[in-house]
Amino acid sequence: MPLLWDIVMAVVTGFSMSSLKPVLHNFLGLNISDKILFIIGLAFTQLVIVTISVWCWVDVDSNWLMLYLADPAILGTSVQFIYAMFPFYYGIAYVLNAKLIAANKGRYSYLFVSTIWLALTAWFTIIDPNHAFITLFKDNPTYGPQLIWYLQKYPSGNALWFFPLDYRQFFTTFFILVAVFLGLHESLAFNFARTDFLKDAPRQPPSRILRFMTELMFDISNRMMIHTAKRDYRLRQFVKSFKATIQHSTKDGLIERFMVFDGKGGIIYGKGRAAIDEKDTSYGAVVYRSVRDLFIFIATWGDVLEGMLEHRFELRGNLSVLYKAQALSNYVNPTKKLIEGSRLPIIDEKKPDE
């Protein structure tokens, strides 16, 4: 693959990461700063570039090199300089697309650059097969030109000294990874362009992935609280005198969980709806507007008051029971204020005359 392919890949990554911010904000309600997204994308870009650089330096085919169309020996040390510029390519793309998004002109930008990258790959694969990464050993008199997925003759031994892969497995794996990588970017770009995330959040039903992640995170959080109650004596003492039934559910009924405190230290956690009369004074329910709101509540270490102010859910039943349950959950789901407060020094009591 030519060096141009790698440069375009860094540019596409910059556009994808900057396009991700309005998606996370309007689709999930997460306000992630540009700095965090930029650093995550930069680390990912460098990892992919290093991986490609290492994998492409297979000293068996002169055509399978980082620059592909040129011998690296011709450029000498400038090869390292060119690859050291990849954070610059990524950064320029990220800033450019962020400005387009701020000006409400970035809806189709990611799809545009991703399609260019796909077309460039198709050109070097179909139109110009002599320079395509699907043709191997083109100038090798021993093995002859062969398609990457139909290798019959190749050197013995492992392609990489640190990983047990023969050359056939090595090249086939690389081809599959490139195809998946291209397809993933193109599909994401198409979905970003199809939905205008620069406007109001979409109200379509939650995806299976979002529902699965929400259920998984919610179950882990609650089971952590139960586990902590068995080990932390302060929490255990509180639970021993706490008798309540807490019902968590989404308004559409897609996710339903309940937790029962028997007042003797025992805790039961299960799926579905608890069999109890809502008029019971030990009953409390949290009804979330949607699966998406429940996901945001968990992912942002939310607390009951904050969630009510953001209208993510409504409380029913005994509010005292619900606030006590929230106090228990703060042991494993601390908010920033609680964490900072726990670090305050303890002030010793002193006599007035001291």
C-alpha positions as CSV (number, residue, x, y, z in Angstrom):
1,M,0.0,0.0,0.0
2,P,1.3,3.4,-0.8
3,L,2.2,6.0,1.8
4,L,-0.7,8.1,0.6
5,W,-3.1,5.4,1.8
6,D,-1.8,5.6,5.3
7,I,-2.0,9.4,5.3
8,V,-5.6,9.3,4.2
9,M,-6.3,6.8,6.9
10,A,-5.0,9.3,9.5
11,V,-7.2,12.1,8.0
12,V,-10.3,9.8,8.0
13,T,-9.7,9.0,11.7
14,G,-9.5,12.7,12.5
15,F,-12.9,13.3,10.8
16,S,-14.4,10.3,12.5
17,M,-13.4,11.3,16.0
18,S,-14.6,14.9,15.6
19,S,-17.9,13.7,14.2
20,L,-18.3,11.5,17.3
21,K,-18.8,14.4,19.6
22,P,-22.3,15.5,18.5
23,V,-23.3,11.9,18.3
24,L,-22.4,11.2,21.9
25,H,-24.0,14.5,23.0
26,N,-27.3,14.2,21.1
27,F,-27.7,10.5,21.0
28,L,-26.4,9.5,24.5
29,G,-26.4,12.9,26.2
30,L,-22.6,12.6,27.1
31,N,-20.6,15.8,27.0
32,I,-17.1,14.6,26.3
33,S,-14.6,17.3,25.7
34,D,-12.6,17.7,22.4
35,K,-9.4,17.1,24.3
36,I,-10.4,13.6,25.4
37,L,-11.8,12.6,22.0
38,F,-8.7,14.1,20.3
39,I,-6.3,12.1,22.5
40,I,-8.3,8.9,22.1
41,G,-8.2,9.2,18.3
42,L,-4.5,10.2,18.3
43,A,-3.6,7.1,20.4
44,F,-5.7,4.9,18.1
45,T,-4.1,6.4,15.0
46,Q,-0.6,5.9,16.2
47,L,-1.4,2.3,17.3
48,V,-2.7,1.5,13.8
49,I,0.2,3.2,12.1
50,V,2.8,1.3,14.2
51,T,1.0,-1.9,13.6
52,I,0.9,-1.4,9.9
53,S,4.5,-0.4,9.8
54,V,5.6,-3.5,11.7
55,W,3.4,-5.8,9.7
56,C,4.4,-4.4,6.4
57,W,8.1,-4.8,7.1
58,V,8.2,-8.4,6.0
59,D,11.5,-9.0,4.3
60,V,10.3,-11.5,1.8
61,D,8.6,-9.4,-0.9
62,S,10.1,-6.1,-2.1
63,N,6.6,-4.9,-2.9
64,W,5.3,-5.3,0.7
65,L,6.9,-2.3,2.3
66,M,5.7,0.7,4.1
67,L,6.1,3.0,1.1
68,Y,5.3,0.3,-1.4
69,L,5.9,2.3,-4.5
70,A,9.4,3.3,-3.5
71,D,12.3,1.7,-1.8
72,P,12.7,3.1,1.8
73,A,16.4,3.0,1.3
74,I,16.0,5.8,-1.3
75,L,14.5,8.2,1.3
76,G,16.7,7.1,4.1
77,T,16.0,8.7,7.5
78,S,13.2,10.8,5.9
79,V,10.9,7.8,6.2
80,Q,10.9,8.2,10.0
81,F,10.2,11.9,9.6
82,I,7.2,11.2,7.3
83,Y,5.7,8.8,9.7
84,A,6.4,11.2,12.6
85,M,4.1,13.6,10.9
86,F,1.0,11.5,11.2
87,P,-0.2,13.2,14.4
88,F,-0.1,16.4,12.3
89,Y,-2.3,14.9,9.6
90,Y,-4.7,13.6,12.2
91,G,-4.8,16.9,14.1
92,I,-5.4,19.1,11.0
93,A,-8.3,16.8,10.0
94,Y,-9.8,16.8,13.5
95,V,-9.7,20.6,13.8
96,L,-11.0,21.2,10.3
97,N,-14.0,18.9,10.7
98,A,-14.7,20.4,14.2
99,K,-15.0,23.8,12.6
100,L,-17.3,22.5,9.9
101,I,-19.5,20.9,12.6
102,A,-19.6,24.1,14.6
103,A,-20.7,25.9,11.4
104,N,-23.4,23.2,10.8
105,K,-21.6,22.1,7.6
106,G,-20.1,18.9,8.8
107,R,-22.9,16.4,8.4
108,Y,-21.5,14.8,5.2
109,S,-17.8,15.6,5.7
110,Y,-16.9,12.3,7.3
111,L,-18.7,10.3,4.6
112,F,-16.9,12.4,1.9
113,V,-13.3,11.6,3.1
114,S,-14.2,8.0,4.0
115,T,-15.5,7.5,0.4
116,I,-12.3,9.0,-1.0
117,W,-10.3,6.5,1.1
118,L,-12.4,3.6,-0.1
119,A,-12.1,4.7,-3.7
120,L,-8.3,5.0,-3.3
121,T,-8.1,1.5,-2.0
122,A,-10.3,0.3,-4.9
123,W,-8.0,2.0,-7.3
124,F,-4.8,0.3,-6.0
125,T,-6.7,-3.0,-5.8
126,I,-8.7,-3.2,-9.0
127,I,-7.6,-0.5,-11.5
128,D,-3.8,-0.8,-10.8
129,P,-3.4,-4.4,-9.6
130,N,0.4,-4.3,-10.1
131,H,0.7,-2.0,-7.1
132,A,-2.1,-3.5,-5.1
133,F,-1.5,-5.2,-1.8
134,I,-3.5,-8.2,-2.9
135,T,-0.8,-9.2,-5.4
136,L,2.3,-10.7,-3.7
137,F,5.8,-11.9,-4.9
138,K,5.3,-10.1,-8.2
139,D,9.1,-9.8,-8.8
140,N,10.1,-12.9,-7.0
141,P,11.3,-15.7,-9.4
142,T,10.9,-18.4,-6.8
143,Y,7.3,-17.8,-5.8
144,G,5.9,-15.7,-8.7
145,P,2.9,-13.3,-8.5
146,Q,0.0,-14.7,-6.4
147,L,-3.2,-13.3,-5.0
148,I,-3.1,-12.7,-1.3
149,W,-6.0,-15.1,-0.5
150,Y,-4.8,-17.9,-2.8
151,L,-1.1,-18.3,-1.8
152,Q,0.3,-21.7,-2.9
153,K,4.0,-21.0,-2.6
154,Y,5.5,-19.0,0.2
155,P,8.6,-19.1,2.5
156,S,8.6,-21.5,5.4
157,G,8.7,-20.3,9.0
158,N,6.8,-17.6,10.8
159,A,6.3,-14.2,9.2
160,L,6.8,-12.4,12.5
161,W,9.3,-13.5,15.1
162,F,7.1,-12.5,18.0
163,F,3.9,-14.2,16.7
164,P,3.4,-17.8,15.4
165,L,1.9,-17.0,12.0
166,D,3.1,-18.4,8.7
167,Y,3.2,-16.1,5.7
168,R,-0.2,-17.3,4.3
169,Q,-1.9,-16.7,7.6
170,F,-0.1,-13.4,8.0
171,F,-1.1,-11.9,4.6
172,T,-4.7,-13.3,4.8
173,T,-5.2,-11.8,8.3
174,F,-3.9,-8.4,7.2
175,F,-6.2,-8.4,4.2
176,I,-9.2,-9.2,6.3
177,L,-8.3,-6.5,8.9
178,V,-8.0,-3.9,6.2
179,A,-11.3,-4.8,4.6
180,V,-13.1,-4.7,8.1
181,F,-11.4,-1.4,8.9
182,L,-12.6,0.2,5.6
183,G,-16.1,-1.2,5.9
184,L,-16.4,0.0,9.5
185,H,-15.5,3.6,8.7
186,E,-17.7,3.7,5.6
187,S,-20.7,2.3,7.5
188,L,-20.2,4.7,10.4
189,A,-19.9,7.6,8.0
190,F,-23.0,6.7,6.2
191,N,-25.0,6.5,9.4
192,F,-23.6,9.8,10.6
193,A,-24.7,11.4,7.4
194,R,-28.1,9.8,7.4
195,T,-29.0,11.1,10.9
196,D,-28.6,14.8,11.5
197,F,-26.9,14.6,14.9
198,L,-26.3,18.4,14.8
199,K,-30.0,18.9,15.6
200,D,-32.2,17.4,18.3
201,A,-31.5,14.0,19.6
202,P,-33.2,11.1,17.7
203,R,-36.1,9.5,19.4
204,Q,-36.1,6.1,17.7
205,P,-36.1,2.9,19.8
206,P,-32.8,2.0,21.4
207,S,-30.4,-0.3,19.5
208,R,-29.7,-3.8,20.7
209,I,-26.1,-2.7,21.6
210,L,-27.3,0.2,23.7
211,R,-29.9,-2.0,25.5
212,F,-27.3,-4.7,26.2
213,M,-24.7,-2.3,27.5
214,T,-27.3,-0.5,29.7
215,E,-28.4,-3.8,31.2
216,L,-24.9,-5.0,31.7
217,M,-23.7,-1.8,33.4
218,F,-26.8,-1.6,35.6
219,D,-26.4,-5.2,36.7
220,I,-22.7,-4.8,37.5
221,S,-23.4,-1.6,39.4
222,N,-26.1,-3.2,41.6
223,R,-24.2,-6.4,42.2
224,M,-21.1,-4.4,43.2
225,M,-23.3,-2.7,45.9
226,I,-24.5,-6.1,47.1
227,H,-20.9,-7.4,47.2
228,T,-19.7,-4.3,49.1
229,A,-22.5,-4.6,51.6
230,K,-21.2,-8.1,52.5
231,R,-17.6,-6.8,53.1
232,D,-18.0,-3.2,54.4
233,Y,-19.1,-3.2,58.0
234,R,-20.6,0.3,57.8
235,L,-22.7,-0.5,54.8
236,R,-23.6,-3.9,56.4
237,Q,-24.9,-2.2,59.6
238,F,-27.0,0.2,57.5
239,V,-28.5,-2.6,55.4
240,K,-29.4,-4.6,58.5
241,S,-31.9,-2.0,59.5
242,F,-33.1,-1.2,56.0
243,K,-36.3,-2.8,54.8
244,A,-37.5,-1.8,51.3
245,T,-38.3,-2.8,47.8
246,I,-36.8,-0.7,45.0
247,Q,-38.1,-1.1,41.5
248,H,-36.1,0.2,38.5
249,S,-37.7,0.2,35.1
250,T,-37.9,2.1,31.8
251,K,-41.1,3.7,30.7
252,D,-41.3,1.4,27.7
253,G,-40.7,-1.7,29.9
254,L,-37.6,-2.8,28.0
255,I,-35.5,-3.0,31.2
256,E,-36.9,-3.9,34.6
257,R,-34.9,-4.7,37.7
258,F,-35.8,-4.9,41.4
259,M,-33.9,-5.0,44.7
260,V,-35.4,-6.2,48.0
261,F,-33.8,-5.4,51.4
262,D,-35.3,-7.7,54.0
263,G,-34.3,-5.6,57.0
264,K,-32.0,-8.3,58.3
265,G,-29.0,-7.7,56.1
266,G,-30.2,-9.8,53.2
267,I,-30.5,-8.3,49.6
268,I,-32.3,-9.9,46.7
269,Y,-31.6,-8.6,43.2
270,G,-33.6,-9.8,40.1
271,K,-35.0,-9.1,36.7
272,G,-38.7,-8.2,36.1
273,R,-41.1,-6.5,38.4
274,A,-41.3,-7.1,42.2
275,A,-44.6,-8.6,43.4
276,I,-45.6,-5.9,45.9
277,D,-48.4,-3.4,46.5
278,E,-47.3,0.1,45.4
279,K,-49.2,1.4,48.5
280,D,-46.7,-0.3,50.7
281,T,-44.6,2.3,52.6
282,S,-41.4,0.4,52.0
283,Y,-41.9,0.5,48.3
284,G,-40.1,2.9,45.9
285,A,-39.8,3.0,42.1
286,V,-37.6,4.8,39.7
287,V,-39.1,5.0,36.2
288,Y,-36.7,6.2,33.5
289,R,-37.9,7.9,30.4
290,S,-36.0,5.6,28.1
291,V,-33.2,3.1,27.9
292,R,-31.0,6.0,26.8
293,D,-31.7,8.0,29.9
294,L,-30.9,5.0,32.1
295,F,-27.6,4.5,30.2
296,I,-26.7,8.2,30.8
297,F,-27.6,8.0,34.4
298,I,-25.2,5.0,35.0
299,A,-22.4,6.2,32.7
300,T,-22.2,9.7,34.3
301,W,-22.3,8.3,37.9
302,G,-25.6,10.2,38.3
303,D,-27.4,10.9,41.4
304,V,-31.1,11.0,42.1
305,L,-31.4,14.8,42.5
306,E,-29.3,15.5,39.4
307,G,-31.4,13.0,37.4
308,M,-34.6,14.6,38.5
309,L,-33.4,18.1,37.4
310,E,-32.5,16.7,34.0
311,H,-35.9,15.0,33.8
312,R,-34.4,11.6,33.1
313,F,-36.8,9.7,35.4
314,E,-39.6,10.2,37.9
315,L,-39.8,8.8,41.4
316,R,-42.8,6.9,42.8
317,G,-43.6,5.5,46.2
318,N,-41.8,6.3,49.4
319,L,-39.2,9.0,48.5
320,S,-37.4,8.4,51.8
321,V,-36.7,4.8,50.8
322,L,-35.4,5.9,47.4
323,Y,-33.0,8.4,48.9
324,K,-31.7,5.8,51.4
325,A,-31.1,3.5,48.5
326,Q,-29.2,6.2,46.6
327,A,-27.0,6.7,49.7
328,L,-26.2,3.0,49.5
329,S,-25.3,3.1,45.8
330,N,-22.9,6.0,46.4
331,Y,-20.6,3.5,48.0
332,V,-19.9,2.1,44.6
333,N,-21.1,4.9,42.4
334,P,-19.5,8.0,43.9
335,T,-20.1,11.3,42.3
336,K,-17.2,13.8,42.0
337,K,-18.4,15.8,45.0
338,L,-18.5,12.7,47.2
339,I,-15.1,11.7,46.2
340,E,-13.6,15.1,46.9
341,G,-15.5,15.3,50.2
342,S,-14.1,11.9,51.3
343,R,-10.6,13.3,50.9
344,L,-11.1,16.2,53.3
345,P,-8.9,16.0,56.4
346,I,-10.5,15.0,59.7
347,I,-10.6,18.0,62.2
348,D,-9.7,16.9,65.7
349,E,-11.9,18.2,68.5
350,K,-10.0,20.7,70.7
351,K,-10.9,22.4,73.9
352,P,-11.8,26.1,73.7
353,D,-8.7,27.2,75.7
354,E,-6.3,25.3,73.4
